[in-house]
Amino acid sequence: MMQRSQVTSLFGAERLWAKGFTGSQVKMAIFDTGIRADHPHFRNIKERTNWTNEDTLNDNLGHGTFVAGVIAGEAAECLGFAPDTEIYAFRVFTDAQVSYTSWFLDAFNYAIATNIDVLNLSIGGPDYLDLPFVEKVWEITANNIIMVSAIGNDGPLYGTLNNPADQSDVIGVGGIDYNNHIASFSSRGMTTWEIPHGYGRIKPDVVAYGRDIMGSKISTGCKSLSGTSVASPVVAGAVCLLVSVIPKDKRKALLNPASMKQALVEGATKLSGPNMYEQGAGRLDLWESYEILKNYQPRASIFPSILDYTDCPYSWPFCRQPLYAGAMPVIFNATILNGMGVIGYVKDPPAWHPFDEVGNLLSIHFTYSDVIWPWTGHLALHMQIKDEGSQFSGVIEGNVTLTLSSPAPAGERNLNPRISTCVFYLKLKVIPTPPRSRRVLWDQYHNIKYPPGYIPRDSLDVRNDILDWHGDHLHTNFHIMFNMLTDAGYYIETLGSPFTCFEASRYGTLLMVDLEEEYFAEEIGKLRDDVVNKGLGLAIFAEWYNVDSMVKMRFFDDNTRSWWTPITGGANIPALNDLLAPLGIAFGDKILNGDFSINGEHSHYASGTDIVRFPGGGYVHSFKFQDNSESAAVQNRAQNTGTTKLSAILGLAEAGRGRVAVYGDSNCLDSSHMVTNCYWLLRKILDFTNRNIRDPVLFSESAKIKYPIYEEESRSPLRRTDVNFSQYSKVTGRDLVCHHDSRFEVWGTKGYGIQLMGRSRKLPGYPSMELVSDSNITTESSGSRLDVLTMQKSGRNSIGATAHRFGNSTDFLTFVNRDEVDVRMLMASQWIIPLFLAVTCLLLFLSWGVRQKRRKRRRGSVSSRLTNLVSQ
């Protein structure tokens, strides 16, 4: 084990100590389990406060003392980074390791009032939508407090970043060992706030040693601990040293959460091996960060400043799959760091500057923070290769520039705003568009995760992780599956919008895994047409759904003081059944567990469901499993029967020109809590759905069913009526719209083959007429006709109101609004509706004139009635 003093040497702390920088006059807040006032390792404990419901200031667990020792301990055998730092110990955890948001809010307010410089949080959790907490962290950093926080100990799983370390204004710290390998316990990115419509940011920001670190015991002596709770105070101690480098009278002008993060990430050493979502900018390099800060001038920058498709594995997953024409936009989400001020504005919007002519084959749209606050914002690049690049193979290089401005700080003589231009370098690999048979589309849109809803875990055998919170994204908990598919020669893209927002003729298979969302009626109709008529393959990996079991999983949350109940099962089976009904397929309500084997491939079925409907002529595989659902348990107790029964779990069938495969469990693809993988099965399924290659075992005569499977109606799961699903849904009670993850030509519309929402939106290089030609609709592509389609769509509500007022015109107007009305009828309505309204208004006007003559003597009484009506 490496001793503490050696670790400080590795980070270059002694070189700063030799220059007289030891953390003096730096106020360090430690939010933890407290510390003892008479501890011999600390000479500079300025204040201890208790924010819990226990009547003590002391640390009875040892966690807070250890963290303080790593930062500012002065025992020779476990020396801290900044021994002269002033310690402010905030006790926010009880001896039982319990804490509440309200305690943190109060403690944060006091930290602001105390003018703390640096704040360490060796804690975290998955709830980035705990808005009182998140917004208070923003307030903390807006008050120029540099917050350092542990990224979490949920590694090696991806998508497991903890809050607040996942916030852009916080320095998130991951852990490495002494061999510069990412520690197995260190949580991995990306952030999941932005899913499903966007893409996550890079976190952690930096990594530091977090295994076998020496620190102070509760009363005296030293011990070693491991975890990102240890790596965080390593960085926090280094930050205290760096703060002391700047003279105290200049600190507030130069140092802030953004400038400190700039110094850390720009000075960090990139490790060979880990990718950007494992190591961030790399390993902390204290001396390099010092060199950046000592001559620092306020500026803005982008982190990371480079995306290089040729830099593998650091640029994973981007370096795994080149760009090509016709694909969904590839999104890269970078962080804007504004060291010029707590608030900034985009002065000159992002612009793409290719290095040569081939760079014009790249089309980039940008989404970004209009206001940069506090200190940080985001810049997302949505990248597509233009159609004329469908045969191009090579590299595209160039820069993206973005100019920010910030108001001049108070007291500065120059009142002009500060201005800084950021540069982001792109190096992209491009290949010719792959054939349809090699392209797979991943459905991200119909995933719902925690937070905000109580989405239960997929495998009910996992007892220590009750929530489904890892993002369910190709590049989080399905990252191993993603690597497998790319290794197998598939090109897999992500859909974060409804099914109407992709063109089925481009893809071999739509891959749907572990989905909790509902479906728009338009999606159900389009998917059926895509499969039956356009030859789209469909591969579904479902999950358990049993209402009785969900009810039993209800629990009381002490923090929110409310009862929490699952809003759906592992997957939303009632919604999936609605989607699959046109194909004659449905899942049941069993929760099946057990092992099975197909042709020597052994697999574990972990809380999966069963197939209760399937079309005749298809191939179905059934095995004996134990049903662990609450419904089965009640029935078995009543009938005194066993629970191991034969259940259908895998079905494959042709559906018109397309092919469909359904499987009742997704745990075997999810790297979070996988028992055994079923990548072998996924490859065989994609061989079938993409290319009609039939595995002789999966398509054996013994598996073929002559007649449809159709179990009784009572086996069809029903939706929960006691939860407000619309609170968490992107579908229920919402408008269908294609988001910024879709191809540029359908942004803000309802998608291909469906009328535009509101006014016709034109995007540079994509005239509206292309929407008609791309959507395979038989119609003329005149500009006026497309505008009429748009007008009729946006005017439905007003037409409906007119029909209600005029009563006898309801039938006509209802006909105009029917979905199946042909294009010619809609064109005719351009003059029929105005003519009808004009005639009606004329008749009303003539009738009103006649009545006015009769009412000349009664004007007073009419006026009084109008007044009463208005006042009601």
N, C-alpha and C positions, 0 to 999 in steps of 0.2 A: 504493500500500500504506500502510495506517495504521501509524504507529510505535507501539512498545510503550507509551511514556508516554501517548499518546492513549487507549490501551485502558484503562489504569488510571484515567484521568479518566472514561471512560464508566461505569466501575463505581463511581466515587466513592471510590477509594482515597486520593486526596489529602486528602479531608475527614477521613478517619480519621487520616492521618499528622499533620495539623494539630493533632489532639487528643492527639498523642503515642503513638498506637497503631501500632506498627511490627512487631509479631510478637515482641517481646522475651519471653524466658523461655518460649518455646513450643518443645517438642521435635517436630521434623518428620522422619518417616522416609520415605525415598524408596527404594522397591523397584524397581530398574532395572538399568542396565548399569554402575553405579559412577560415580566422579568423581575427578578428580585433586586431590591434597592441596594443591598450590601454585597452584591456579587463581586468577587475580587478581580474578574477579568475586564471590568468596565470602570473607567474613571470619569466618564462624561455623560452619565445618565441625567438629563436635564429635567425630565418630567415623566411620570407614569399616570395613566388614566385608565379607568375601568368602565366599559360600556355594556357589560353583560348584566345579568340578573343575579350574579354571585357577588358576595361581599368580600372581595379580595383583589389585590393588585398583583399578587405573586403568580409566577408561572409554576404550575404543578404538573405539567406535561413534559416540559423541556423543549418544545418546538420553538417557541419564541426566543428563548435564551440561546439556542443553537444558531438561529438566524442572526440574532444580534452579534454573536461571536464571529460569524463569518464576515460580517460587515465591519465591526469595530472592536473586536476582542483584542486584548494586548498581552495575553499569555503567550510565552515564547513557543510552546509546543503546538498552539493552534491560533496563530496570530491572524488578526483580521486585516482587511485591505486598507481601511482608513481609521486607524486607532484614535485619532483626534476628533472624529465626527461626534457631534452632539446628538445623543439618542433620546427620542421621544417614543416611549412604549405605549401603544394603544392596545389594551386587552379587549379583543372583540370575540374571543372564543372561550367557552366554558371548559371546565375540566373534562366534561363529557364530549368535547369537540362539537358543541352546538353553537350556532350563530344565526342571527336573523338579519334580514335586509335593513330593518329599522335601526339596529345597532350600528351598522356601517354608515348609514346616512348621518346619524348624529356625530359619529367619530370623524367622518369626512368634513363636516361643517367646522368642527373644532380644529382640524388640521389646516383648513383655509384661514381661520382666524389667527392661528399661531404662526402663519407665514412659513410653513414648512418648505424646504427646498426639494427634498427627494423623499419618495414614499415607496416602501417595499410591501408587496402583497404576495406572500408565498401560499396563496389560496386561489381557488377558482371553482367554477362550475359551468355546466353546459347552457345555462339559461341566459342567452344574450338578449332576450326580450323581457328581462326583469327591468322594465324601463326606469323605475325610480333609481335603481342601482346604476344602470348604464348612464343615465343623464347626470347623475351626481359625479360619476367619474369624469364625464365631459367638463363639468363645472370645476372639478379639481384641477385638471390639466389647463383649463382656460385661465385659472388663477396662477399659472406658471409653476405648478408643482410637477416635477418629473416623476412619473409613476413607472415602476418596474414590477413586473408580475410573472409568475411561473406559468408556463404554457400548459401544464398538466401532466399527470402520470398515467395516461390512458394508452400509451404506446404499447406495442408497435402499431396499433390500429390507426388508420387514417380518418380524417374528419373528426378528430377528438379534441380539438383546441378548446381550452377553457377560457371563460370570461372572467376578468376583464382583459387578460393578456391578448385576446383576439381583436381588441379594439385598436384602430390605427393610431390613436393618440397615446397609446401605452406601449412601452418597450416590453415585448413578449420574449421570454427566455426559454430555450430548450436546453436539454442536457446531453453531454458527451462523456465518454470515458477517457482514460489516459492514452488510449491508442487512437484517439480522434475519430472514433466510431460513434454514431448516434446511439445514445443509451436506449436499450430496449424499452424502458419505461416512458421515454419522452414522447409526448403527444405529437402527432403529425397533422399538417394542414390538409387541405386548404380551409379557409374560413367558409362557413356554410350560411352566413347571413344572406348572401346574394342569390342562392339557389331558390327556385328553378330557372328564373328568367336571365340571370347573369352568371358570373363565374367568380369563384372565391379569390381572396387576396392571399399573398404570401405571408405565412407565419410559420415558425417563430421569426422574429427579427434577427436575432443572433443566438448562438449556442455557447455554453460555457461548461466547464467541468462540473459534473453533478453526481459522480459516483465515488464513494469512499472519501468524502470530504471531511476534514477535521474541523470541529467547532466546540463551543463551550457546553459543558453539562449544566444541570439546573443550579447546583450550588458551587461546585468547584471541579477542576479537572477538565479533560477533553474527551471527546468521543467522535466516531465517524458516522455519517449518515449519507444516504443516497436519495436522489429525486430532483425534480425540477424545483422543488421547494428549497433545495440547496443551491442549485445553479442560479436562481433568481437573486439571492443576496450576494453571490459572487459578482454579478453584474452591477447590483446596487452599490456594493462597496467600491467597485471601479468607477461608477458614476460619481460617487462622493469625492473620490480623488480628482476626477476631471473637473468637477465644479470648483474645487479649491485652487485649480490652476488659474482661473480667471479672478482678477482682483475683485474684492467684494463690491466696490462702487460701480463696477461695470457688468456685474453678473446679470442683473435683470435686463440689461440692454442686449446682451449677447446670448445668454443661456435660456433655453426654453425646451419643452418636450420635443419640438421638431429639430432644433439645432443639435441637441444631444443625440437624437436618433440618427441624424445625418453623420455625426462623428463616429458613431458606433458601427453603422452598416457600411460606411465607406472605408473605415479602417479595418474591418473584419477580414480574416483570412478564409478564403473559400476552400472547403475540404474536398478532396477527391473521393468520389463514391456516392455520398448522399445527394438527393435532389433538392431543389429549392424549397419544397414544401416540408422537408425534413430539417434542413439546416439554416434556412433563411439566407442571410448574407454570408454566414460562415461563423467561424470561431472568433470570439472576442480577442482583439489585439489592442491592449491598453495603450501601448506606446504610439502606434499608428493613429489611434483616436486622439491622443494628446497632440500629435503633430498637426492634425486637422484643426483642432480647437484653438491652438495658441495663436493662430493668425486668422481666425474665423471672421468673416464678414457676412452679415445676414443675407440669405439667398433662399431660393426655392429649388427643389430637386424632385426627381421621381425615383421611387424605389420599387423594384430594381430598375436600373437605368438601361438594361440590356435584355433583349429576348433573342437568343441565338439557337436556332434549330439544329446547328451542327455541334452544339456543346452538350453531349450526352455523357453521363446521366443527369447532370445538373438541371438541364432544361426539360426533364420529364414533367408532364406527359407529352409536351409539344414536340420534342425531338423524336418521339415514337411514331408519329404519323404526319407526313408532309401535308401541305395544303394542295388542293386541286379544285378545278372549276366545278361548279354545280353543287358544292357541299354547303351544309349549314355553316353560318359564320363561326369561325373559331374566335373565342373571346379570351383576351388576356387582360387581367385586372391589376393595375399597378396603383401604388399609393403616392399621393402628392404630399410632400413635406415642405411646409412653408415656414422657414426660419425667420422670415421678415416680420411676422406678426401673428397674433392669435386669430385674426380674421384676414382673409384674402379673397380676391375676386379674379376671375378669368378675364384678362384684358384682351388677349388675342387667342381665339379658340384653337384647338389642336389642328395641326396641318401635317400632311404626309409629304416628305421630300425624298423621292427615290434617287438613288445614285446614278442610275442609267435608264435607258428606255424600257427595259423589261420590267422595271419597277412600276410602270403604268398598268401592268396587268393586275396589280393588286389594288383592290378597292377597300378602303377603310372608312367605316363610320365610327364616330366616337360618342360615348356617353360619359359624363363627368360631373363633378360637383361644381355648380355655379358659384357657390360660396364655400370657401375653404375654412372650416371651423370645427373644433378648435385645433388650430395648427396644421391640420391634415385634411385631405380629401381623397377622392378616387378618380382614376382615369382608366376607362375601359376601352380597349381596341376591339372592334368587331371586324374581322378580316375575311374577305372573300376574294377568290380569284375570278376575274371576269371570264365570260364565256369564250372569248377569243383566245384565252390561255388554256383551253381544254387539252391541247397536245404539248404544252410547254413542259420542259424538264430542266431544272436548274435552280439557281439561287437568286433571290431578290433581296437587295440591301437598300437601306435608307434610314432617314431620321424622322422622328415625330417631334415637333416643337410645340411648346405651350408657354404662353407668357402670362405671368400673374402680377397683380399689384396689391399692395397693402398700405393702409393709411400710415402716415408718419407717426411714430410713437409720441406720446405726450411729453412735452418738454424739449423736443428736438427742434433746433433752429430751422432746419430745412423742412418746410411744411409740405413739400411735394411728396406724393406717395412713393413708396419703394417699389421698384419694378425688377423682375427677374425672369429670364427665359430658361425653361427646362428643355433638355434634349434627351430623347429616348431612342436608342439604337435598335434597329430591327435587322435580323438576318434570317430569312425564311427559306426553307426547302420546298420546292414545288414539283409535282409530278403530273403526268397526264391523268385525266379523270379515269378512275378504275371502272371496270364493268359493273353493271347492276348486280351480278351474281356474287360480287365480293363486298357489297356495301350493306351495312347494317345500321339501323336507326334506333337509338336508345331513347325510350320514353322517360324523360325526367319530369315532365309537367305534372303527371298524375301521382306524384309522390307528395305525401305530407309527413313532416317530421316534427319532433319536439325540438325546440319550442315552436309554437305556443301550446299546441294541443297535447293531451295525454295520448300519445301514440305508443302502444305497448311493444315490447320486444317481440321479435319474430320467433325465437326459440324460447319456449316457456321453461326449458330446463335451466336456463341461465337465471340465477337468483340474485346476482349482485349488480345487475344492470337492467333495471326494469323498463327503461325508456328507449325508444328508437330515435337516436339523436345524432347519428354519424353522417347524415346527409343523403345516404342511398344514391350516391353519384358514382359515375364511372371512375372518377379520380379520387374518391374517398374509400368507402368500405367495399367497393367493387373494383379496386385498382388492380388486383391480381388477375381477375377475370379479363379486364381490359388488356393487360399485357399478354395474356394467353391468346386472345382473339387477334391482336396485331401480329403476334408470332405465327399464328396460323394463316396469315395472309388476308385477314379481313380488315376492312376500313370501317370504323365505327364512329358515328356522329351522334350529337346530342340534340334532342328536341325538348325545349323548355316552354313550348306553346301547344295549344290544342292541335288535334289531328288534322284540322282543316288547313294547317299552316305548312304542310309539306306535300311535295308532289310524289305520289306513290311510285310512278314509273321509274324513278331514279334509284329505288332501293329494293334489295332482295328480301329483306326481313325487317319487320318492326319488332323489336325486342322489348317486352314488357315484364318487369321484375318487381315484385313486392310493392304493389301500388295501392294507395289508400284513398285516392281522390274519386270524385264522381265524374260523369261524362256528359257533355252537352249532347242534345238530340242530334245536332248536325254532325258531331263526331261519330256517333253510332251509325248513322246513315252512310257517312263517307267511308268509314272503315270497312263496312260490309261491301261497298262498291269497289274499294281498293283491292280487297282480297278476291272477290268473286270475278270481277270484270277486268281489273288491271294486273292481276297476278302477283300481288304483294304477299309475301310470306308473313306469318304471324306466329311468334313464339312467346308463350306466357308461362311465367313461373309465379305461382300464386302463394298464398299463405293461409294460416288458420283464420277462422271467423266463427265465433260461437257466443251468442248474446249472454247466455247463462254464465259462461266463464268470464266474460267481460264484467258483468255485474259483480262477480265475486272478487275482481281485482281492484275494486274501489278502495281508496284510502283517504285519510284525512291529512292534509298538508299543514303543518304547524306554521310555516312561514307565511302562507297566504290566508291561513285560517279558513280554509274551505275544503270541501270534499272534491276529490279528483276521481274521475271515472273515464275509462277508455272511450274515445269517440268512435273507434272502429276496432277491428281485430288487427292481426298482423298484416292483412290486406283487406280491402273493401270488397268482399265477395258479392254482396248484393249488386253493387255497381258493375263489377266485372261480369256478372251474369246478365245484366241488361245489355252490356256491350256485346256479349257472345250469343245472345238469344237468336239473332238472325242466322247464326251458323249452327244452331241446334246444340250448343254446348253450355253446361252449367256445372259449378262446383257446389259442394255440400257444406255441412256445418261440423264435421268431425275435426278433432285435433289428434292426428295420428303420429305415433312414435314407433320406431323400430328400425331394424337393419334388413336390407334386402340385397340381392345380387342379380345382375343381368350380364350373362356371358362372361362371368369371372370378374366383373367390375363391382366391387363391394361399395355400398352407399348407406348412409344413415338418413332416415327420414325424421326430421326434427320439427315437430309441431306443425306438420303440413295438413292440408285438407284433402278431400276426396272428390272424384268426378261423379256426378249423379246424372248427367245427361251427355250423350255423345252420339253423333250420327252413325247410322248403319253403314257398313262398308269400310269403316275406319279400323284402326288398330289400337287396342287398349291393353295395358299391362296392369295386373292386379296382384296384390300381395297381402299377407296377413300382418296386421298391425294392431297395436293397442290404441283404443280411443280414449284419450285423457280429457275429453271435454266434460264440463260439469253436467251437461245434459245426459251424456252416456253414463256418468257415475250414478245419477239419480235413477235412471232406467234400470241399470244393472242391480242396484240395491233392491229395487222393487221386484225384479224378476229373478233375483239370485242367479244371475248368469255371468259368464266371463266377458272380458272386454276385447279379446283378440279375435278379429273377424277379417274376412277378405274384403279389401277395398281397392277400387280403381284409382290409380294415381297418375298414370301417364297415357295420353291419347294423341294419336297422329292421324290426320285425315286430309284428303283433298277437298277444296271448297271452290268450285268453279275453276277458274284459271289459277287460283292461289292454293297454298298449302298451309295447314294450321297444326301446331303442336302445343299441347297444354300439359303442365306438370304442377302438382299441388304444393310444392315446397321451394323456397328460395334460399334457405339457409346454406345450401351446398354451393352457392355462388358468392355468398356474403362472407368476406374475410373477417368480419368482426367476431363472430362466435361460431365459426365453422367447426363441425366435427369431422366430416369427410367432404371433399369437394366432388362435384359432378361435372367438371369441365369436359370430361369425356362425353357425357350425355349432351351437353350444350353443343359441342362440335358436331355430333351426329344429327342433332335437331337442325342446326343451321345448314348442314349438308343437304338435308331434306327440304327445308323451307326456301333456301336460296337457289339450290341447283337440282332439286329432285333426285338426289342421290340417296338410295334407300339402304340402310343397314340391314343385312339379312336377319339379324336377331330381332331388331325392333319391328321389322315388317314380316315376321314369320307368320305362317298360316294359322298357327295356334293362337296368335294375338288378334287375328282379324275377327270382327264381330259382324254377323249377318244382319242383325236387326238393331235398331237404335237402343241405347241405354236410356231409360226414362224412369227414374225413381219417383215415388209419390211426391206430390206438391209440398207436403209437410217438411221434406228434406231441404227445401230451398230456403236459405237464410234470409231473414228479414232485417231491414234497417232498424236501428235503434230510434225509438220515438221520444226517448227521455233525455236526449242530448241535443244541443244546438249546433249541428254540424256546419251550418252556414258560417259560423263564427271563424272557422278554420279553413274553409273551402275557397278555392279559386274559381269554382264552377257554380255551386249553389247560390242563387241570387246574384250572380255576376254576369257581365257581358262577355261574349266570346270575342276575343281579339288576339291577333298575332303580336307577340312581344319582340323585344330587341334581340332575341336569340334566333329569330327566324331570318329567312333570306330577306334582303333589303326590300325587294319589290312588294312584300306583303306586310311590312311594318305598319302597325296601326289599322290594319284591315281585318276582315273576318277570314281571309285566306284564299286559297285557290278555289275557283268555281263558285264563290259566294260573294254576294254584293258587298261593296265597300261600306264601311261605317262612316256616317257623317259626310263631310266634304271629301272629294277626291284628293288624295295626297300624292303629290309628285315629289320624287326624290331625284337628285342629280344623277343623270345617266340612266335613269329608269323611268321612262314615260309611262303614264298610266295604261296606255294601250297594250303594253306587254303583259299586263295582268290577264287580259282577255285571251291573248294568244297562248299564254303559258298554261291556262287552266282547262284546256281541252273542251271548251264550250263551243258549240256550233252557232256562231252569230257573227254579224258584221262588226268590224273593229273601227267604227267611226267614233270620233270624239263625242259627238252630241249624244249618241245612244248610250255610251258609258255614263255620261253625266245624268241622263234620265234614270238609269238604274240606281245611281247613287241618290238622286232626289227621292225616288220612291221609297228607298230603304229608310232614309232619314225622316221621311214625312209620315211614316205609318201612324205614329201616335196622334199627330194632328188630324189625320184622316179619320182615325177611329173616333176622335172626339166629335168631328163633324157628323159622322154617321149617327152618333148617339143623339145629337141635337135635332137632326132632321128625320129620324125615325124611319120613314118609308124608303130612304135611300140605303139602308143597311145592307141589303142583299148585294147591291151593285158594288159597294165599297169593300165588302168582305171578299168578293170575288177578286177584286184588284189586288188584295193583300195575300191571296193564297200563294203558297210556296211553289205550287206546280204550274202557275200561270206561265204561258210561253212568252218569249221575248216580244213577239209582235203585239200581243195584248198590252204589254207594258208600254210599248211605243205609242199605241193608240191612246193610252190613258193620258199622254202628254197634252192632248187637246180635249178629250172627253171630260175629264174632271174639271178643268177651268170652265168649259162650256156649261156643264151641269150647275156649278156653283154660281156662275153669272146669271143663268136663267132663274135660279132659285132666289138669288138676291134681288133681281128685278121684280119678281112677283111679290116678295116681301115689301119692297119699297112702295109699290103701287098700293098694296093693302094698307100700309102704314099711312100713306097720304089720305086715303079715304077715311081712316079712323081719326086722323088729326082734325079733319073738318068737323067731325061729330063731337070732338072733345074741347073745342075752343072755349066753351062755357064752363068747363070743369078742370081748368089747369091747376087751380089751387089744390084740389083734392089729390090729383095725380102727383104733384110735387111732394106732398106730405107722405104719400105711400112710398115714393122713391127714397125719401130720407129715412124712413123706418127700415126699408130693406137694406140699405147700406149700413145702418147701425146694428143690424142683427148679428 
